[in-house]
């Protein structure tokens, strides 16, 4: 069978943050490759920044963007949403349904299965993007979610993980995949691998991300206060992003007496935000493969980040510089060191950028994902680099070499 253009529909709950950046980049790359692509997402999540991003993307996609109500938690209302989604997806006549995140994965696989029962050859792909994999397998919620993940794998044709960490988390918390499974790193466009220089009046530190505890803005604020009380340093900082907990973080800033040195600026493009500060801080408690870390390294910005998820895979030989997640005092010490010696941070940033572009490339990301679609549909081909789609990512190679060749499923 030879490759032919596909009709691809991506389904995600929240059109915000790195997950929507991933979908946008992938959709446009697939469109450039000749496929017809559409996106489905929640109708109520996001603000003006996200609405503008959706408005820019929609005209470029042959199948457009549709928005339906999708709540984070499982509710009886999901049945109504699923019915509306089913009718819309049915009319799009997709060849591939690609679910992103836990809720997107549920909708993509359930609707895809119903369409298959009606005789339509639909490929069902799931990428967790962290999602339910962040739960503790010992907790009640974790046990429920992981049982559901095991059940849903029976209705899945392929799994995509954005980092080796995410694959390992799925393997240990859910099960060894019994379907085709591939690690595909998030990718950036070539123009993003250019240095961003801070403006003359730049702040000392920048937090950029969703304003929720998972991303650690509370730790960032505590670290700024700790820098002053323990290290005697009064640093200025900008907080870029939006979230339901913004007022709580603003109250924290006020309680720590940092109001005159910390600004909340709302959401904005990452490279625009980078100009506002001399060092980016990513204090996340959990991650999969965060775009903000990739974007920061590609822009040759000094960076302090935590040792979570796929971040060590990005840092490579600099991984020993990562900070323990959830430790505001250790974070403050790292920020104090950067404050004292910005030249060392700039030299490290230059070294990190040099080894990033070949591995974290948007066209390679698209080619490896689309080749998995085709393979599950019985099509074999080589990717644009002339390699078999079975070729592992660079960071996965050593782990793959030690895997049992007879294990169920296959990780590529």
Secondary structure by P-SEA (a helix, b strand, c coil): ccccccbbbbbbcccccaaaaaaaaaaaaaaaabbbbbbbbbcccccaaaaaaaaaccccccccccccccccccccaaaaaaaaaaaaaaaacccbbbbccaaaaaaaaaaaaaaaaaccbbbbbbbccccccccccccaaaaaaaaaaaaacccccbbbbccaaaaaaaaacccccccbbbbbcccccccccbbbbbccccccbbbbccccccccaaaaaaaaaaaaaccccbbbbbbbbcccaaaaaaaaaaaacccccccccccccaaaaaaaccbbbbbcccccccaaaaaaaaaccccccccccccccccccccccccccccaaaaaaaaaaaaacaaaaaaaaaaaaaaccccccaaaaaaaaaaaaaaaacbbbbcccccccccccccaaaaaaacccccccccc
